[in-house]
Amino acid sequence: MGDSRQEGSPLTGRGYHPAPPPGAMEAIGVAPEGAQLLASSLSTEVVETILHSRAPSTRKLYALKWKLFTSWCGDRQQDPVNCPVGTVLEFLQARFSTGLSYSTLKVYVAAISAYHAPLGSLSVGKDPLVTRFLRGVLRLSPPVRPHVPTWDRSVVIEALCRPHSSL
């Protein structure tokens, strides 16, 4: 396996750039999560390090889920960063109604939590209604566990029927 670390800045998404001067963050398109961290008076370097806490694949997945959520909110004239928990739950319900699984909905919740402003003192993922909603999804649509072996029986039987050479 190769090195999973990604060089460059998750703030810009365009490779490594030294810290921009103050006020330049808007010009280079800071990701919503980075903007929130910068707004909390953290330095650009600290924000860069925090944003690298997630694997590049996770950052990409979250960005995709967030983009879908922001588009959905835009259609309803809602602010995706500051919308109420009810809006998040309606979005999750719409995804659940299309047949998405519990585990996929959990990824949506994690992604939204990464970018959404806290709800009071809690992240979206820790909100009691969101956790109850996910529990309801799990009860309504529990994961299906396969009851048959995952191997191809014909391949196994063929292998067992071959003559064996003695060592």
C-alpha positions, 0 to 999 in steps of 0.5 A: 500500500502507498502512503495515504498522506496527501500533501497540500492544503485542505483549505485550498484543495490545490496542493501546498501553499504557504499560509496566506496573508490575513484576509486572503482566506476568502480569496482562495476559497476556504472550505466551510470547516476551515472557515469556522475554525479560522473564525474561532481565532485559530491561526492558519497553521493550526487550522491546516493541522486540524484539517489534516486530521482526516484522511484525504479520502474522508475529506473528499467523501465529506465534501461530496456529502456536504455539497449534496446537503448544501444543494438540498438546503439551497432548493429550500432557501435554508442556510446549510451552516446554520439551519435548525436540526429539523432541516437536517432531519428532513434531509436525512429522511429524504435520503432514507426514503430513497433507500440509503442504509444506516451506515450511509446516513451516518456518513452524511451526519458526520459530514454535516457535523464537520461543516454545520455550526454547533446546535447549542453546545452540541455538534449535529451528530451529538444532537439527541434528535439526530441520534434518535433518528439514526436509531429509528433508521437502524430499527426500521432497516437493520443491516442485512447479514448474508446467511450464505457463504461468501465464496463460490461453492462451485470453485470450492468443490472443483478445488476439492475434487482436483488430484493432490500431489504428495509432498 
